[in-house]
Amino acid sequence: MDGLRIVPANEASWDDLQAILTGAAKRCQCQRQRLGDRDWWHLPENERAAILRAETHCDDPRATETIGIVAYDHDEPVAWCAVDRRGVYGRLRGSPVPWEGRDEDPDDDSVWAIACLVVRRGHRGRQLTYPLVAAAVDYARERGAAAVEGYPLLTGGSRITWDEMNVGPVGPFVAAGFSEVAHPTKRRLVMRIELDGDT
């Protein structure tokens, strides 16, 4: 897309990230997946935001770590993707759904996960999740990931509320080269791309 650029979150400003996180995403501050339901539920929004700010290192381009990427349409912030080592996502680790029928270590740091995708209101319907997922794979690869997983929702052609789609639809993962490895529920897939030896 002309004018679209995607940067690590530490190269974005905190104000830009907060402009993307509206509605339920603002209340969540991308902490539910990381903290797990119980800890997340009891934490006030301002404390969730403080944790996210510390994790992203927004406004600090020299930071050596961050936990996601931010997309800009020219200079306007339009989308966010949380991507990090799979084991840091407490909600994911604590749920039996993604692990059904799979025999592997949830704490394997070589496997990364795309835990959340948020497109800013006013910019949805432009298929921004396609370049966002592809960029998340590149981001993880550059940081040594051997594989990346996603947990998209099957819509069956139905209109789904955006808040429910924060895991993303299947299409962007297929386009980025992911394959289905599990179908744990009627509507949820586990998809994965292997990066070992990938050039």
Secondary structure, 3 states (H helix, E strand, C coil): CCCEEEEEHHHCCHHHHHHHCCCHHHHHCCCHHHHCHHHHHCCCHHHHHHHHHHHHCCCCCCCCCCCEEEEEECCEEEEEEEEEEHHHCHHHHHCCHHHCCCCCCCCCCCEEEEEEEEECCCCCCCCCHHHHHHHHHHHHHHCCCCEEEECCECCCCCCCCHHHHHHCEHHHHHHCCCEEEECCCCCECEEEEECCCCC
